[in-house]
Amino acid sequence: MKYWRGKTASRMVMALSACLFFLNACNSKNGETMVADGAIVVKDIRNKEIRLKEPAKRVIVLYQGALDGIYMLNAEHTVVGIQNNIYSNPETFKYFSKLDPRIARKELSAPGNWETSTNIESVLALKPDLVIIASGQTDAIRLLESLGINVFAVSPQNNEQLFEEIENIGKLTGTHERAVELLSYTRGKLDEIKEATKDIGQKKSVYYAWSGGRIYSTSGKNSRMNECFQLAGVQNACTFELDQPNINPETLIGWDPDLILLWSTDPQVLYDKKELSVLTAVRNKNVHVLNPPFFYDPHTLKIMYAAIELHNICYGSEENFNLEENRRDIMTNLYGAKASALLE
């Protein structure tokens, strides 16, 4: 009996030691304390792990596409700071002010811009649980993380990355159920668009020029706009694999696209370039602006509406898509009750 008790005690000690080892392992990672069970754990575009003990209550969003997603997720109550571009760009301000009365009154702090600088002191003053920022702002990200700020970096290059971003932001803000709902609708709509455009034989070629009159800056095969083109059943005139190539007039003339697509640019800027007067699209006045740009942002789930309009423009028919019906359907499903203000 003494032997059995001794053996049992020994086993209990070993079991206890194993439990303690397991708990220590769970509570440390590279010498740092890890979050206990029930924590929110996601990875961003850098494949960097972000851990929160609970959904973020104070979020700074310095990337317009992600801010748009926040309103689709009904997570705007978490936002305490936004990028300054939302205020400085009249067109952007017009629509975001309809989504949030705090923006209309310019009450939300704006501690930085998504593509340039971030005021670290202003960020810290807002005491954020989370900062959502473009992955290209490496210096700002490095500094914020060194100060103990949770950073979720974004910059989706395709739909799957965008879907993952939406789902992860949903988890981080406690709106994951809404994220699942959004993505279910979006995937269904994308399947509908693909089905309608899959049998196009002779595809029209389209050249896309960047905003602000940057006619010779375009989007290559590895870009969000190229994904939009594929959905629309058109061919990207740009043959480069790069995401954001810059070209010269001779290259554009060589591509000679059927249609030129502009973003926040007056078509006259293009028509005034005498060197491009030989282009088929210029001669035929086949130059189109996606306007107002808010409804077509390719960095958001609204890429599907951009594809629908581009398809109709290129093939001159509403046989597959009624633009007004689709705009109302897509915006209502993406923004819920907030869509009524956007569609006024």
N, C-alpha and C positions, 0 to 999 in steps of 0.2 A: 504493500500500500504506500509506504514512504517513497518507493521508487516511482510509482505511478504519479503521486503528487508532485514529486520533483520534476518528472517529465512534463507534467501539465504546466507547472510554473514556468519551466524553461520555454515551452511553446508560447505561453502568454507573453513572456518577455520578448521573445523573437517577434511575435505578432505586433506588440506595442512598438517595438523598434522600427518595424516595417512601416507601420502607420505614421510614425513621426518622420521617417525618411520621406514618405510620400507627401506629407503635408509640407515639409520643408521644400520639397521639389516644386510643389504647386505654388508655394508662396514666394519663390525666387526665380529669377531669370537673369543670368549674367550678373548676379549679385544685387538685382533690383527687385523690389516688392512687386508681385503680380496681383492683378485684381482677382477677387474671389469668384466662386461660381455665381452665375447670373449676370456677369459682366457683359458689356457689349463689345464685341471684337470684330473689326472689319479690316480690310486692306484697301489702300488707295491706289491710284494710277502708278505709283512708284513701287508697288508691292510692299509698301511699308505698313506695318500693323499699327492700328489705332485702337486703344482700349479706354473705355469709359465705364465708370462704376454704375452710372445711370444715364438716361437720355439727357443730352445737352439742353440746358435752359438758356444759355447766352451764347449765341452763334454770330460770328462775323463772317460775311460772305463777300469775297473780293473777286468773284468771277461771275459774270452776268448769266451765263448758261445755268450755273448751279443755283443762283438766286431765283431764276425763273422756275427751276425745279422745286425749290422750297415752297413757292406759292402753289404749284401743282400738288404738292404733298400736304397742303394745308398746315405747314409747319412754320408759317410766318411769325407766330407768337414767340418763337425762339430767337428771332433776328434782332440784334442790337446794333449792328453796323453793316454798311454796304460800301461798294466801290463808288468813288466820286463821279464816275462816268454816268451813273444813273441820273444824277442831277444835272450834269453839264451838257448832256446830249438831249436836246429838246424832244426828239422823237421817242427816245427811250423813256424820258421822264413822263411823257404824256400817258404811256400805257402802264408803267409801273405805279404811277400815282393813282391809277384806277384800281390797282390791286391792293394798295395799302395806303390808308389815309395819313399814316405817319410820313410816307414819302411825299404825298401831296403837300403836307405842311412843312416838309424838309426838316423833320424832327430826328430822323435816324442819323447817327454819326457816319461820316464817310472818311475812314482813315487810310484810304489808298485806292489805287487803280489796278485792274487785273493785269495790265501789260507793262506797267512802269514801276512806280515806287510805292512803298508801303510805309506809313509813319508808325514805327514800332511803338513809340511812346503813347500815341493815340490808341493803338490796339490794346496795350497793357492797361490803359486807363478804363477801358470798357470791361475789364475782368472777364474775358470770354472763357467758356468751357471748351470751345472749339472754334478754329479758324479754317474756313474753306477758301482755298487760294489756288491760282494757276500753278501747275507743276514747274513752269519755266521760271518762276520767281525763287530761284534756288537760294539766293543770299538771304532773303526775307524768311524763307522756310527754315533755313539753318539757324538763324538767330532766334526765331520764335521758339523752336524746339529746344534750343539751348537754355531758354528761359522757362522751360517747363510747360509751354503752351501746346495743347493738342492740335495738330495740323492735319487736315485732310486735303491732299493735293488732287487736283482734277485737270483733265485735258483730254477728253475722249476723242479717239480717232475713228471709231466705228460704232455701230449701234450696240454691239454686245458690251463694249466698254461703257457706253452711256447707260445701258440698262443696269449694269453692275453699280455704276455711280449712284443712280436713282435709288436702287435698293439699299445701298449702304448708307446713304444720307437718311433714308427712311428709318433705318435701324438706329442711327446716331441721334435722331431727333424724336424717337418714339412714335414714328408714323409709318412703320413697316407695313402694316395692313393696307394702308392707302397706296404704298409703293407697289405692292403686289397687284392691286386693282388697276393702277395706271399701266403697268407693264402688260397685264393680260389684255387690256383694251388695245394697247399699241401694237402688240404682236398680231392680234387679230386684224387690225387695220392694215398693217404692212403686208400681211398675207393676201388681203383683198386687193391691194394695189399691185402686188407682184403678179397675181393671177390675171389681172386686167391688162398688164403690159408685157406679158411673157412672149406673146406670139408676134411681136412687131418684127417685120422683116428688115426693110431698109431703114436703119436708125438714123435720125437726124443728129448732126454733130453740134455741140454747144461749147462755147468758150465762156468761162466765168472770170470776170474782173472784180478786183477787190474794191472796197468802199473808198470814198474820198477821191475818186478820179484816178485811182491807181490802175490804169488800164493794162499795164504790162506786168502786174502781179496777179498770179492766178493760182488755181488749185489743181494739183496733179492727181495721179491715180491712187495715191495713198492719202486720201483726204475725205473729210465729211461730205464735201460737195460732190465728190465722185460717187459716193454711196447714194446721194440724192439723185444723181444722173441715172444710175443703174435702176433705181426704183421707178423713175419717170419713163424708162424705156428709151433713153437717148445715150449718145456716145460722147464722152469727154474729148473735146478737140485736143486738149493737152495730152501729149504722149509720154510725159515724164512721170517717173514713179514717185518723185518728191511730193511732199505734202504742200509746200508753198514755194514753187519756183518763180523766179523772175525771168522774163524773156525780153527779146527785142522785137521791133516791128517786123523784121524780115521773117522771124519764126512764126508770128501770128499770121502773116500773109501766106506763108507756106501751108499752114493748117486750114486756112480759109473756111471757117465754120459756117454752118447754116444759120445759126442764131448766136447772138452775144447777150449774155446775161449779166446785168449790173446790180450792184448792191450799194444803196445810198449814194448814187452818182447820177447826175443829170446826163441823159443820153447825148446832149449837145457837146459835152466834153469829148465824147468819142467822135462825133461827126466833125468837130473842129480839127481833128488830127488828119491833115491832108495826106500823110503817108499811108493812112488806112482806107482811103476812099476807094481803093480797088477791091476791098473785101466784098464778097457776095452779100453778107449780112448787112453791111453798111449801105450798099447800093439798093437793096430791097427793103431797107428800113426795118430789118428784123433784129431790133435791139429792144430788150425788155428789162424793166426794173421790177424787182420783187418789192412791192410797196403796199402798205407800210411794213418795214422789215420785221417788226415785232412778231408778226404772224408766221414768219418763215424761218426763224432762227435755226440754222442747221446744227447748232451745238446743243439743241434741245430735242424733245420728242416731237416738236413741230416740224421736223424735217419731212414728215410724211405729207404735210399740207404743201410744202414747197415742191415736193415731187409731183403732187397732183396738178398744181397749177402749171408747172413746167411741161408736163405731158400735154395738157390742153393747148398750151401756147404753140408747142412744136407740131402737133398733129391737127390743130385747127378744128377740134370737135369736142363736144361734151358728151359724146356717146358713152364713154366710160365713167366720167366724173362730172357731177354738177358742182361747180365751185362754191356757190352760196350754201347749198345743203351740207357739203363737206366741211366748210369752214365752221358752220354752226355746230355740227356734230362733233368735230374734233376739239374745238375750243371748250365746248360744254363738258365733254368727257375729261379733258385735261385740267380744267380750272373749276369745274363744278359751278356753284352759284355765282362765283366771281366773274364767270364768262359773260354774264348779261351786261356788265359795265363795259367790258372790252368790246362788245359787239354793237354798242350804241352808235 
